[in-house]
Each structure stands twice: as C-alpha cells, then as structure tokens.
Amino acid sequence: MNNIAKERIALGLTQEQLATIFGWRQSRISNYENGTRQPGLPECRLIVETLNKLGRDCTLDS
C-alpha cells in the first residue's frame, strides 16, 4: 500500500469516492495505489492539495 492509499483510508474514502472528487475513474486511483501507474507532478500537486482540503496534513514529500 502506498501513501495515497494510506491517506484515502485515513479519510474513510473508497477508491471510487476519491476518484469522483478528482473527476477520475476508479481504475486510475487503483493504478496509482498499486504502482501500475505513477502520477505526474501536476497530479501529485492536485492529490496533495485535495487531501489537505479534506483534512489530512500532506506534502509532496509525503
């Protein structure tokens, strides 16, 4: 499990719920979480910003 999954689970969200927040498909979140696909820097920034807005304390380093 990677940090996206840990943060998502800490928020009590499913992959589908998190994907909906981003306007992405659930499979994209799954691919990021299982390492099949790596998010680019813009996506990383969006993920961190969104997780912080949802109540987590994330940085690009985490």
PDBQT receptor file of N, H, CA, C and O in Angstrom, charges set to zero:
ATOM      1  N   MET A   1       0.855  -1.172   0.000  1.00  0.00    +0.000 N 
ATOM      2  CA  MET A   1       0.000   0.000   0.000  1.00  0.00    +0.000 C 
ATOM      3  C   MET A   1       0.902   1.237   0.000  1.00  0.00    +0.000 C 
ATOM      4  O   MET A   1       1.910   1.277   0.705  1.00  0.00    +0.000 OA
ATOM      5  N   ASN A   2       0.537   2.232  -0.784  1.00  0.00    +0.000 N 
ATOM      6  H   ASN A   2      -0.282   2.200  -1.356  1.00  0.00    +0.000 HD
ATOM      7  CA  ASN A   2       1.343   3.448  -0.835  1.00  0.00    +0.000 C 
ATOM      8  C   ASN A   2       0.679   4.576  -0.037  1.00  0.00    +0.000 C 
ATOM      9  O   ASN A   2      -0.349   4.375   0.610  1.00  0.00    +0.000 OA
ATOM     10  N   ASN A   3       1.274   5.742  -0.096  1.00  0.00    +0.000 N 
ATOM     11  H   ASN A   3       2.109   5.906  -0.622  1.00  0.00    +0.000 HD
ATOM     12  CA  ASN A   3       0.769   6.861   0.707  1.00  0.00    +0.000 C 
ATOM     13  C   ASN A   3      -0.609   7.344   0.267  1.00  0.00    +0.000 C 
ATOM     14  O   ASN A   3      -1.396   7.795   1.100  1.00  0.00    +0.000 OA
ATOM     15  N   ILE A   4      -0.911   7.258  -1.013  1.00  0.00    +0.000 N 
ATOM     16  H   ILE A   4      -0.272   6.891  -1.690  1.00  0.00    +0.000 HD
ATOM     17  CA  ILE A   4      -2.254   7.663  -1.464  1.00  0.00    +0.000 C 
ATOM     18  C   ILE A   4      -3.290   6.779  -0.779  1.00  0.00    +0.000 C 
ATOM     19  O   ILE A   4      -4.285   7.271  -0.247  1.00  0.00    +0.000 OA
ATOM     20  N   ALA A   5      -3.051   5.490  -0.797  1.00  0.00    +0.000 N 
ATOM     21  H   ALA A   5      -2.243   5.091  -1.229  1.00  0.00    +0.000 HD
ATOM     22  CA  ALA A   5      -3.992   4.559  -0.164  1.00  0.00    +0.000 C 
ATOM     23  C   ALA A   5      -4.100   4.817   1.332  1.00  0.00    +0.000 C 
ATOM     24  O   ALA A   5      -5.199   4.827   1.886  1.00  0.00    +0.000 OA
ATOM     25  N   LYS A   6      -2.956   5.028   1.992  1.00  0.00    +0.000 N 
ATOM     26  H   LYS A   6      -2.063   5.020   1.542  1.00  0.00    +0.000 HD
ATOM     27  CA  LYS A   6      -2.990   5.286   3.439  1.00  0.00    +0.000 C 
ATOM     28  C   LYS A   6      -3.801   6.532   3.760  1.00  0.00    +0.000 C 
ATOM     29  O   LYS A   6      -4.607   6.527   4.691  1.00  0.00    +0.000 OA
ATOM     30  N   GLU A   7      -3.597   7.581   3.011  1.00  0.00    +0.000 N 
ATOM     31  H   GLU A   7      -2.942   7.585   2.255  1.00  0.00    +0.000 HD
ATOM     32  CA  GLU A   7      -4.331   8.830   3.254  1.00  0.00    +0.000 C 
ATOM     33  C   GLU A   7      -5.808   8.668   2.932  1.00  0.00    +0.000 C 
ATOM     34  O   GLU A   7      -6.661   9.175   3.660  1.00  0.00    +0.000 OA
ATOM     35  N   ARG A   8      -6.116   7.969   1.851  1.00  0.00    +0.000 N 
ATOM     36  H   ARG A   8      -5.424   7.557   1.259  1.00  0.00    +0.000 HD
ATOM     37  CA  ARG A   8      -7.511   7.732   1.466  1.00  0.00    +0.000 C 
ATOM     38  C   ARG A   8      -8.234   6.940   2.549  1.00  0.00    +0.000 C 
ATOM     39  O   ARG A   8      -9.353   7.277   2.936  1.00  0.00    +0.000 OA
ATOM     40  N   ILE A   9      -7.588   5.891   3.031  1.00  0.00    +0.000 N 
ATOM     41  H   ILE A   9      -6.679   5.618   2.717  1.00  0.00    +0.000 HD
ATOM     42  CA  ILE A   9      -8.187   5.052   4.072  1.00  0.00    +0.000 C 
ATOM     43  C   ILE A   9      -8.361   5.842   5.367  1.00  0.00    +0.000 C 
ATOM     44  O   ILE A   9      -9.372   5.697   6.054  1.00  0.00    +0.000 OA
ATOM     45  N   ALA A  10      -7.374   6.678   5.701  1.00  0.00    +0.000 N 
ATOM     46  H   ALA A  10      -6.552   6.796   5.143  1.00  0.00    +0.000 HD
ATOM     47  CA  ALA A  10      -7.481   7.511   6.908  1.00  0.00    +0.000 C 
ATOM     48  C   ALA A  10      -8.669   8.459   6.828  1.00  0.00    +0.000 C 
ATOM     49  O   ALA A  10      -9.252   8.822   7.850  1.00  0.00    +0.000 OA
ATOM     50  N   LEU A  11      -9.022   8.858   5.618  1.00  0.00    +0.000 N 
ATOM     51  H   LEU A  11      -8.548   8.564   4.788  1.00  0.00    +0.000 HD
ATOM     52  CA  LEU A  11     -10.191   9.723   5.431  1.00  0.00    +0.000 C 
ATOM     53  C   LEU A  11     -11.495   8.934   5.373  1.00  0.00    +0.000 C 
ATOM     54  O   LEU A  11     -12.578   9.518   5.372  1.00  0.00    +0.000 OA
ATOM     55  N   GLY A  12     -11.390   7.611   5.326  1.00  0.00    +0.000 N 
ATOM     56  H   GLY A  12     -10.510   7.136   5.327  1.00  0.00    +0.000 HD
ATOM     57  CA  GLY A  12     -12.581   6.766   5.262  1.00  0.00    +0.000 C 
ATOM     58  C   GLY A  12     -13.234   6.759   3.892  1.00  0.00    +0.000 C 
ATOM     59  O   GLY A  12     -14.442   6.555   3.769  1.00  0.00    +0.000 OA
ATOM     60  N   LEU A  13     -12.424   6.983   2.859  1.00  0.00    +0.000 N 
ATOM     61  H   LEU A  13     -11.443   7.149   2.958  1.00  0.00    +0.000 HD
ATOM     62  CA  LEU A  13     -12.954   7.034   1.496  1.00  0.00    +0.000 C 
ATOM     63  C   LEU A  13     -12.610   5.764   0.729  1.00  0.00    +0.000 C 
ATOM     64  O   LEU A  13     -11.570   5.146   0.957  1.00  0.00    +0.000 OA
ATOM     65  N   THR A  14     -13.491   5.390  -0.175  1.00  0.00    +0.000 N 
ATOM     66  H   THR A  14     -14.336   5.892  -0.360  1.00  0.00    +0.000 HD
ATOM     67  CA  THR A  14     -13.200   4.307  -1.107  1.00  0.00    +0.000 C 
ATOM     68  C   THR A  14     -12.441   4.892  -2.294  1.00  0.00    +0.000 C 
ATOM     69  O   THR A  14     -12.379   6.109  -2.469  1.00  0.00    +0.000 OA
ATOM     70  N   GLN A  15     -11.873   4.020  -3.092  1.00  0.00    +0.000 N 
ATOM     71  H   GLN A  15     -11.922   3.032  -2.949  1.00  0.00    +0.000 HD
ATOM     72  CA  GLN A  15     -11.224   4.483  -4.316  1.00  0.00    +0.000 C 
ATOM     73  C   GLN A  15     -12.223   5.206  -5.208  1.00  0.00    +0.000 C 
ATOM     74  O   GLN A  15     -11.898   6.233  -5.803  1.00  0.00    +0.000 OA
ATOM     75  N   GLU A  16     -13.416   4.682  -5.300  1.00  0.00    +0.000 N 
ATOM     76  H   GLU A  16     -13.680   3.848  -4.816  1.00  0.00    +0.000 HD
ATOM     77  CA  GLU A  16     -14.470   5.294  -6.125  1.00  0.00    +0.000 C 
ATOM     78  C   GLU A  16     -14.803   6.697  -5.635  1.00  0.00    +0.000 C 
ATOM     79  O   GLU A  16     -14.942   7.618  -6.439  1.00  0.00    +0.000 OA
ATOM     80  N   GLN A  17     -14.929   6.862  -4.332  1.00  0.00    +0.000 N 
ATOM     81  H   GLN A  17     -14.816   6.113  -3.680  1.00  0.00    +0.000 HD
ATOM     82  CA  GLN A  17     -15.246   8.182  -3.779  1.00  0.00    +0.000 C 
ATOM     83  C   GLN A  17     -14.130   9.182  -4.056  1.00  0.00    +0.000 C 
ATOM     84  O   GLN A  17     -14.396  10.323  -4.436  1.00  0.00    +0.000 OA
ATOM     85  N   LEU A  18     -12.882   8.760  -3.869  1.00  0.00    +0.000 N 
ATOM     86  H   LEU A  18     -12.665   7.834  -3.560  1.00  0.00    +0.000 HD
ATOM     87  CA  LEU A  18     -11.766   9.662  -4.122  1.00  0.00    +0.000 C 
ATOM     88  C   LEU A  18     -11.681   9.998  -5.611  1.00  0.00    +0.000 C 
ATOM     89  O   LEU A  18     -11.433  11.148  -5.976  1.00  0.00    +0.000 OA
ATOM     90  N   ALA A  19     -11.884   9.013  -6.458  1.00  0.00    +0.000 N 
ATOM     91  H   ALA A  19     -12.086   8.080  -6.162  1.00  0.00    +0.000 HD
ATOM     92  CA  ALA A  19     -11.863   9.250  -7.899  1.00  0.00    +0.000 C 
ATOM     93  C   ALA A  19     -12.940  10.255  -8.308  1.00  0.00    +0.000 C 
ATOM     94  O   ALA A  19     -12.700  11.114  -9.157  1.00  0.00    +0.000 OA
ATOM     95  N   THR A  20     -14.102  10.149  -7.718  1.00  0.00    +0.000 N 
ATOM     96  H   THR A  20     -14.297   9.451  -7.028  1.00  0.00    +0.000 HD
ATOM     97  CA  THR A  20     -15.190  11.077  -8.018  1.00  0.00    +0.000 C 
ATOM     98  C   THR A  20     -14.809  12.503  -7.642  1.00  0.00    +0.000 C 
ATOM     99  O   THR A  20     -15.129  13.441  -8.371  1.00  0.00    +0.000 OA
ATOM    100  N   ILE A  21     -14.138  12.673  -6.529  1.00  0.00    +0.000 N 
ATOM    101  H   ILE A  21     -13.878  11.910  -5.936  1.00  0.00    +0.000 HD
ATOM    102  CA  ILE A  21     -13.696  14.001  -6.095  1.00  0.00    +0.000 C 
ATOM    103  C   ILE A  21     -12.782  14.625  -7.155  1.00  0.00    +0.000 C 
ATOM    104  O   ILE A  21     -12.873  15.820  -7.434  1.00  0.00    +0.000 OA
ATOM    105  N   PHE A  22     -11.910  13.814  -7.739  1.00  0.00    +0.000 N 
ATOM    106  H   PHE A  22     -11.837  12.843  -7.513  1.00  0.00    +0.000 HD
ATOM    107  CA  PHE A  22     -10.978  14.305  -8.750  1.00  0.00    +0.000 C 
ATOM    108  C   PHE A  22     -11.578  14.365 -10.148  1.00  0.00    +0.000 C 
ATOM    109  O   PHE A  22     -11.021  15.009 -11.037  1.00  0.00    +0.000 OA
ATOM    110  N   GLY A  23     -12.710  13.698 -10.343  1.00  0.00    +0.000 N 
ATOM    111  H   GLY A  23     -13.162  13.175  -9.621  1.00  0.00    +0.000 HD
ATOM    112  CA  GLY A  23     -13.275  13.603 -11.684  1.00  0.00    +0.000 C 
ATOM    113  C   GLY A  23     -12.554  12.557 -12.525  1.00  0.00    +0.000 C 
ATOM    114  O   GLY A  23     -12.524  12.640 -13.753  1.00  0.00    +0.000 OA
ATOM    115  N   TRP A  24     -11.971  11.569 -11.841  1.00  0.00    +0.000 N 
ATOM    116  H   TRP A  24     -11.994  11.502 -10.844  1.00  0.00    +0.000 HD
ATOM    117  CA  TRP A  24     -11.237  10.489 -12.496  1.00  0.00    +0.000 C 
ATOM    118  C   TRP A  24     -12.033   9.202 -12.383  1.00  0.00    +0.000 C 
ATOM    119  O   TRP A  24     -13.037   9.134 -11.674  1.00  0.00    +0.000 OA
ATOM    120  N   ARG A  25     -11.565   8.178 -13.098  1.00  0.00    +0.000 N 
ATOM    121  H   ARG A  25     -10.750   8.233 -13.674  1.00  0.00    +0.000 HD
ATOM    122  CA  ARG A  25     -12.143   6.849 -12.964  1.00  0.00    +0.000 C 
ATOM    123  C   ARG A  25     -11.485   6.145 -11.772  1.00  0.00    +0.000 C 
ATOM    124  O   ARG A  25     -10.346   6.445 -11.415  1.00  0.00    +0.000 OA
ATOM    125  N   GLN A  26     -12.203   5.227 -11.176  1.00  0.00    +0.000 N 
ATOM    126  H   GLN A  26     -13.129   4.984 -11.466  1.00  0.00    +0.000 HD
ATOM    127  CA  GLN A  26     -11.684   4.475 -10.024  1.00  0.00    +0.000 C 
ATOM    128  C   GLN A  26     -10.413   3.734 -10.387  1.00  0.00    +0.000 C 
ATOM    129  O   GLN A  26      -9.519   3.594  -9.553  1.00  0.00    +0.000 OA
ATOM    130  N   SER A  27     -10.322   3.261 -11.609  1.00  0.00    +0.000 N 
ATOM    131  H   SER A  27     -11.049   3.375 -12.287  1.00  0.00    +0.000 HD
ATOM    132  CA  SER A  27      -9.152   2.485 -12.025  1.00  0.00    +0.000 C 
ATOM    133  C   SER A  27      -7.868   3.320 -11.980  1.00  0.00    +0.000 C 
ATOM    134  O   SER A  27      -6.784   2.781 -11.757  1.00  0.00    +0.000 OA
ATOM    135  N   ARG A  28      -7.990   4.616 -12.191  1.00  0.00    +0.000 N 
ATOM    136  H   ARG A  28      -8.870   5.054 -12.373  1.00  0.00    +0.000 HD
ATOM    137  CA  ARG A  28      -6.808   5.484 -12.120  1.00  0.00    +0.000 C 
ATOM    138  C   ARG A  28      -6.254   5.526 -10.700  1.00  0.00    +0.000 C 
ATOM    139  O   ARG A  28      -5.043   5.439 -10.499  1.00  0.00    +0.000 OA
ATOM    140  N   ILE A  29      -7.139   5.660  -9.719  1.00  0.00    +0.000 N 
ATOM    141  H   ILE A  29      -8.123   5.730  -9.882  1.00  0.00    +0.000 HD
ATOM    142  CA  ILE A  29      -6.722   5.640  -8.313  1.00  0.00    +0.000 C 
ATOM    143  C   ILE A  29      -6.097   4.285  -7.991  1.00  0.00    +0.000 C 
ATOM    144  O   ILE A  29      -5.051   4.215  -7.348  1.00  0.00    +0.000 OA
ATOM    145  N   SER A  30      -6.738   3.222  -8.438  1.00  0.00    +0.000 N 
ATOM    146  H   SER A  30      -7.589   3.279  -8.961  1.00  0.00    +0.000 HD
ATOM    147  CA  SER A  30      -6.221   1.874  -8.202  1.00  0.00    +0.000 C 
ATOM    148  C   SER A  30      -4.821   1.725  -8.794  1.00  0.00    +0.000 C 
ATOM    149  O   SER A  30      -3.924   1.186  -8.146  1.00  0.00    +0.000 OA
ATOM    150  N   ASN A  31      -4.638   2.197 -10.009  1.00  0.00    +0.000 N 
ATOM    151  H   ASN A  31      -5.366   2.635 -10.536  1.00  0.00    +0.000 HD
ATOM    152  CA  ASN A  31      -3.325   2.100 -10.659  1.00  0.00    +0.000 C 
ATOM    153  C   ASN A  31      -2.265   2.890  -9.907  1.00  0.00    +0.000 C 
ATOM    154  O   ASN A  31      -1.130   2.431  -9.778  1.00  0.00    +0.000 OA
ATOM    155  N   TYR A  32      -2.616   4.066  -9.411  1.00  0.00    +0.000 N 
ATOM    156  H   TYR A  32      -3.538   4.439  -9.516  1.00  0.00    +0.000 HD
ATOM    157  CA  TYR A  32      -1.667   4.858  -8.613  1.00  0.00    +0.000 C 
ATOM    158  C   TYR A  32      -1.318   4.123  -7.320  1.00  0.00    +0.000 C 
ATOM    159  O   TYR A  32      -0.158   4.066  -6.914  1.00  0.00    +0.000 OA
ATOM    160  N   GLU A  33      -2.337   3.567  -6.692  1.00  0.00    +0.000 N 
ATOM    161  H   GLU A  33      -3.280   3.613  -7.022  1.00  0.00    +0.000 HD
ATOM    162  CA  GLU A  33      -2.121   2.905  -5.405  1.00  0.00    +0.000 C 
ATOM    163  C   GLU A  33      -1.309   1.621  -5.528  1.00  0.00    +0.000 C 
ATOM    164  O   GLU A  33      -0.516   1.310  -4.638  1.00  0.00    +0.000 OA
ATOM    165  N   ASN A  34      -1.489   0.876  -6.607  1.00  0.00    +0.000 N 
ATOM    166  H   ASN A  34      -2.133   1.130  -7.329  1.00  0.00    +0.000 HD
ATOM    167  CA  ASN A  34      -0.760  -0.392  -6.727  1.00  0.00    +0.000 C 
ATOM    168  C   ASN A  34       0.541  -0.262  -7.516  1.00  0.00    +0.000 C 
ATOM    169  O   ASN A  34       1.243  -1.250  -7.730  1.00  0.00    +0.000 OA
ATOM    170  N   GLY A  35       0.858   0.955  -7.945  1.00  0.00    +0.000 N 
ATOM    171  H   GLY A  35       0.287   1.758  -7.771  1.00  0.00    +0.000 HD
ATOM    172  CA  GLY A  35       2.132   1.210  -8.600  1.00  0.00    +0.000 C 
ATOM    173  C   GLY A  35       2.164   0.901 -10.085  1.00  0.00    +0.000 C 
ATOM    174  O   GLY A  35       3.222   0.984 -10.710  1.00  0.00    +0.000 OA
ATOM    175  N   THR A  36       1.022   0.544 -10.660  1.00  0.00    +0.000 N 
ATOM    176  H   THR A  36       0.163   0.476 -10.153  1.00  0.00    +0.000 HD
ATOM    177  CA  THR A  36       0.953   0.282 -12.094  1.00  0.00    +0.000 C 
ATOM    178  C   THR A  36       1.193   1.557 -12.893  1.00  0.00    +0.000 C 
ATOM    179  O   THR A  36       1.748   1.528 -13.991  1.00  0.00    +0.000 OA
ATOM    180  N   ARG A  37       0.767   2.664 -12.320  1.00  0.00    +0.000 N 
ATOM    181  H   ARG A  37       0.316   2.688 -11.428  1.00  0.00    +0.000 HD
ATOM    182  CA  ARG A  37       0.879   3.967 -12.978  1.00  0.00    +0.000 C 
ATOM    183  C   ARG A  37       1.384   4.964 -11.942  1.00  0.00    +0.000 C 
ATOM    184  O   ARG A  37       0.991   4.908 -10.777  1.00  0.00    +0.000 OA
ATOM    185  N   GLN A  38       2.255   5.875 -12.365  1.00  0.00    +0.000 N 
ATOM    186  H   GLN A  38       2.575   5.921 -13.311  1.00  0.00    +0.000 HD
ATOM    187  CA  GLN A  38       2.781   6.900 -11.474  1.00  0.00    +0.000 C 
ATOM    188  C   GLN A  38       2.180   8.253 -11.846  1.00  0.00    +0.000 C 
ATOM    189  O   GLN A  38       2.204   8.633 -13.017  1.00  0.00    +0.000 OA
ATOM    190  N   PRO A  39       1.647   8.983 -10.877  1.00  0.00    +0.000 N 
ATOM    191  CA  PRO A  39       1.115  10.314 -11.198  1.00  0.00    +0.000 C 
ATOM    192  C   PRO A  39       2.259  11.268 -11.524  1.00  0.00    +0.000 C 
ATOM    193  O   PRO A  39       3.343  11.180 -10.948  1.00  0.00    +0.000 OA
ATOM    194  N   GLY A  40       2.000  12.176 -12.453  1.00  0.00    +0.000 N 
ATOM    195  H   GLY A  40       1.119  12.247 -12.921  1.00  0.00    +0.000 HD
ATOM    196  CA  GLY A  40       2.971  13.215 -12.766  1.00  0.00    +0.000 C 
ATOM    197  C   GLY A  40       2.943  14.292 -11.686  1.00  0.00    +0.000 C 
ATOM    198  O   GLY A  40       2.116  14.249 -10.775  1.00  0.00    +0.000 OA
ATOM    199  N   LEU A  41       3.845  15.249 -11.795  1.00  0.00    +0.000 N 
ATOM    200  H   LEU A  41       4.517  15.284 -12.535  1.00  0.00    +0.000 HD
ATOM    201  CA  LEU A  41       3.923  16.317 -10.802  1.00  0.00    +0.000 C 
ATOM    202  C   LEU A  41       2.613  17.098 -10.679  1.00  0.00    +0.000 C 
ATOM    203  O   LEU A  41       2.193  17.374  -9.555  1.00  0.00    +0.000 OA
ATOM    204  N   PRO A  42       1.941  17.471 -11.784  1.00  0.00    +0.000 N 
ATOM    205  CA  PRO A  42       0.664  18.179 -11.630  1.00  0.00    +0.000 C 
ATOM    206  C   PRO A  42      -0.381  17.357 -10.874  1.00  0.00    +0.000 C 
ATOM    207  O   PRO A  42      -1.125  17.891 -10.051  1.00  0.00    +0.000 OA
ATOM    208  N   GLU A  43      -0.430  16.058 -11.161  1.00  0.00    +0.000 N 
ATOM    209  H   GLU A  43       0.175  15.624 -11.829  1.00  0.00    +0.000 HD
ATOM    210  CA  GLU A  43      -1.379  15.189 -10.462  1.00  0.00    +0.000 C 
ATOM    211  C   GLU A  43      -1.006  15.057  -8.988  1.00  0.00    +0.000 C 
ATOM    212  O   GLU A  43      -1.881  15.049  -8.123  1.00  0.00    +0.000 OA
ATOM    213  N   CYS A  44       0.295  14.952  -8.702  1.00  0.00    +0.000 N 
ATOM    214  H   CYS A  44       1.006  14.958  -9.405  1.00  0.00    +0.000 HD
ATOM    215  CA  CYS A  44       0.747  14.876  -7.308  1.00  0.00    +0.000 C 
ATOM    216  C   CYS A  44       0.336  16.126  -6.543  1.00  0.00    +0.000 C 
ATOM    217  O   CYS A  44      -0.152  16.046  -5.416  1.00  0.00    +0.000 OA
ATOM    218  N   ARG A  45       0.536  17.266  -7.159  1.00  0.00    +0.000 N 
ATOM    219  H   ARG A  45       0.932  17.331  -8.075  1.00  0.00    +0.000 HD
ATOM    220  CA  ARG A  45       0.144  18.516  -6.502  1.00  0.00    +0.000 C 
ATOM    221  C   ARG A  45      -1.351  18.548  -6.235  1.00  0.00    +0.000 C 
ATOM    222  O   ARG A  45      -1.784  18.956  -5.158  1.00  0.00    +0.000 OA
ATOM    223  N   LEU A  46      -2.143  18.117  -7.218  1.00  0.00    +0.000 N 
ATOM    224  H   LEU A  46      -1.791  17.785  -8.093  1.00  0.00    +0.000 HD
ATOM    225  CA  LEU A  46      -3.595  18.092  -7.056  1.00  0.00    +0.000 C 
ATOM    226  C   LEU A  46      -4.000  17.120  -5.946  1.00  0.00    +0.000 C 
ATOM    227  O   LEU A  46      -4.872  17.431  -5.134  1.00  0.00    +0.000 OA
ATOM    228  N   ILE A  47      -3.379  15.969  -5.912  1.00  0.00    +0.000 N 
ATOM    229  H   ILE A  47      -2.671  15.716  -6.572  1.00  0.00    +0.000 HD
ATOM    230  CA  ILE A  47      -3.698  14.968  -4.883  1.00  0.00    +0.000 C 
ATOM    231  C   ILE A  47      -3.394  15.526  -3.496  1.00  0.00    +0.000 C 
ATOM    232  O   ILE A  47      -4.224  15.432  -2.592  1.00  0.00    +0.000 OA
ATOM    233  N   VAL A  48      -2.206  16.105  -3.325  1.00  0.00    +0.000 N 
ATOM    234  H   VAL A  48      -1.531  16.181  -4.060  1.00  0.00    +0.000 HD
ATOM    235  CA  VAL A  48      -1.815  16.671  -2.026  1.00  0.00    +0.000 C 
ATOM    236  C   VAL A  48      -2.763  17.797  -1.623  1.00  0.00    +0.000 C 
ATOM    237  O   VAL A  48      -3.240  17.834  -0.489  1.00  0.00    +0.000 OA
ATOM    238  N   GLU A  49      -3.033  18.700  -2.536  1.00  0.00    +0.000 N 
ATOM    239  H   GLU A  49      -2.645  18.671  -3.457  1.00  0.00    +0.000 HD
ATOM    240  CA  GLU A  49      -3.929  19.830  -2.237  1.00  0.00    +0.000 C 
ATOM    241  C   GLU A  49      -5.311  19.336  -1.825  1.00  0.00    +0.000 C 
ATOM    242  O   GLU A  49      -5.896  19.836  -0.864  1.00  0.00    +0.000 OA
ATOM    243  N   THR A  50      -5.823  18.365  -2.550  1.00  0.00    +0.000 N 
ATOM    244  H   THR A  50      -5.348  17.959  -3.330  1.00  0.00    +0.000 HD
ATOM    245  CA  THR A  50      -7.160  17.845  -2.262  1.00  0.00    +0.000 C 
ATOM    246  C   THR A  50      -7.197  17.102  -0.933  1.00  0.00    +0.000 C 
ATOM    247  O   THR A  50      -8.124  17.287  -0.144  1.00  0.00    +0.000 OA
ATOM    248  N   LEU A  51      -6.198  16.265  -0.680  1.00  0.00    +0.000 N 
ATOM    249  H   LEU A  51      -5.445  16.115  -1.321  1.00  0.00    +0.000 HD
ATOM    250  CA  LEU A  51      -6.162  15.545   0.595  1.00  0.00    +0.000 C 
ATOM    251  C   LEU A  51      -6.072  16.516   1.769  1.00  0.00    +0.000 C 
ATOM    252  O   LEU A  51      -6.683  16.287   2.813  1.00  0.00    +0.000 OA
ATOM    253  N   ASN A  52      -5.317  17.592   1.602  1.00  0.00    +0.000 N 
ATOM    254  H   ASN A  52      -4.821  17.778   0.754  1.00  0.00    +0.000 HD
ATOM    255  CA  ASN A  52      -5.229  18.609   2.663  1.00  0.00    +0.000 C 
ATOM    256  C   ASN A  52      -6.570  19.298   2.882  1.00  0.00    +0.000 C 
ATOM    257  O   ASN A  52      -6.954  19.556   4.022  1.00  0.00    +0.000 OA
ATOM    258  N   LYS A  53      -7.280  19.596   1.807  1.00  0.00    +0.000 N 
ATOM    259  H   LYS A  53      -6.967  19.386   0.880  1.00  0.00    +0.000 HD
ATOM    260  CA  LYS A  53      -8.611  20.220   1.931  1.00  0.00    +0.000 C 
ATOM    261  C   LYS A  53      -9.583  19.289   2.629  1.00  0.00    +0.000 C 
ATOM    262  O   LYS A  53     -10.522  19.743   3.283  1.00  0.00    +0.000 OA
ATOM    263  N   LEU A  54      -9.363  17.986   2.493  1.00  0.00    +0.000 N 
ATOM    264  H   LEU A  54      -8.600  17.617   1.962  1.00  0.00    +0.000 HD
ATOM    265  CA  LEU A  54     -10.234  17.005   3.134  1.00  0.00    +0.000 C 
ATOM    266  C   LEU A  54      -9.856  16.721   4.578  1.00  0.00    +0.000 C 
ATOM    267  O   LEU A  54     -10.525  15.946   5.261  1.00  0.00    +0.000 OA
ATOM    268  N   GLY A  55      -8.761  17.361   5.051  1.00  0.00    +0.000 N 
ATOM    269  H   GLY A  55      -8.217  17.991   4.496  1.00  0.00    +0.000 HD
ATOM    270  CA  GLY A  55      -8.438  17.236   6.461  1.00  0.00    +0.000 C 
ATOM    271  C   GLY A  55      -7.126  16.535   6.782  1.00  0.00    +0.000 C 
ATOM    272  O   GLY A  55      -6.768  16.414   7.953  1.00  0.00    +0.000 OA
ATOM    273  N   ARG A  56      -6.411  16.077   5.779  1.00  0.00    +0.000 N 
ATOM    274  H   ARG A  56      -6.702  16.175   4.827  1.00  0.00    +0.000 HD
ATOM    275  CA  ARG A  56      -5.127  15.419   6.026  1.00  0.00    +0.000 C 
ATOM    276  C   ARG A  56      -4.022  16.478   6.029  1.00  0.00    +0.000 C 
ATOM    277  O   ARG A  56      -4.259  17.620   5.637  1.00  0.00    +0.000 OA
ATOM    278  N   ASP A  57      -2.841  16.111   6.460  1.00  0.00    +0.000 N 
ATOM    279  H   ASP A  57      -2.648  15.183   6.779  1.00  0.00    +0.000 HD
ATOM    280  CA  ASP A  57      -1.688  17.025   6.503  1.00  0.00    +0.000 C 
ATOM    281  C   ASP A  57      -0.601  16.401   5.632  1.00  0.00    +0.000 C 
ATOM    282  O   ASP A  57       0.267  15.683   6.128  1.00  0.00    +0.000 OA
ATOM    283  N   CYS A  58      -0.655  16.682   4.329  1.00  0.00    +0.000 N 
ATOM    284  H   CYS A  58      -1.360  17.266   3.926  1.00  0.00    +0.000 HD
ATOM    285  CA  CYS A  58       0.240  16.055   3.364  1.00  0.00    +0.000 C 
ATOM    286  C   CYS A  58       1.152  17.094   2.724  1.00  0.00    +0.000 C 
ATOM    287  O   CYS A  58       0.836  18.283   2.666  1.00  0.00    +0.000 OA
ATOM    288  N   THR A  59       2.295  16.606   2.246  1.00  0.00    +0.000 N 
ATOM    289  H   THR A  59       2.552  15.641   2.292  1.00  0.00    +0.000 HD
ATOM    290  CA  THR A  59       3.205  17.408   1.433  1.00  0.00    +0.000 C 
ATOM    291  C   THR A  59       3.604  16.543   0.235  1.00  0.00    +0.000 C 
ATOM    292  O   THR A  59       3.322  15.345   0.203  1.00  0.00    +0.000 OA
ATOM    293  N   LEU A  60       4.254  17.153  -0.734  1.00  0.00    +0.000 N 
ATOM    294  H   LEU A  60       4.483  18.126  -0.709  1.00  0.00    +0.000 HD
ATOM    295  CA  LEU A  60       4.741  16.368  -1.865  1.00  0.00    +0.000 C 
ATOM    296  C   LEU A  60       5.767  15.337  -1.414  1.00  0.00    +0.000 C 
ATOM    297  O   LEU A  60       5.891  14.279  -2.030  1.00  0.00    +0.000 OA
ATOM    298  N   ASP A  61       6.486  15.627  -0.370  1.00  0.00    +0.000 N 
ATOM    299  H   ASP A  61       6.385  16.487   0.131  1.00  0.00    +0.000 HD
ATOM    300  CA  ASP A  61       7.478  14.676   0.146  1.00  0.00    +0.000 C 
ATOM    301  C   ASP A  61       6.844  13.461   0.814  1.00  0.00    +0.000 C 
ATOM    302  O   ASP A  61       7.447  12.389   0.869  1.00  0.00    +0.000 OA
ATOM    303  N   SER A  62       5.630  13.633   1.320  1.00  0.00    +0.000 N 
ATOM    304  H   SER A  62       5.140  14.504   1.275  1.00  0.00    +0.000 HD
ATOM    305  CA  SER A  62       4.994  12.506   1.990  1.00  0.00    +0.000 C 
ATOM    306  C   SER A  62       4.212  11.668   1.009  1.00  0.00    +0.000 C 
ATOM    307  O   SER A  62       3.605  10.670   1.396  1.00  0.00    +0.000 OA
TER     308      SER A  62
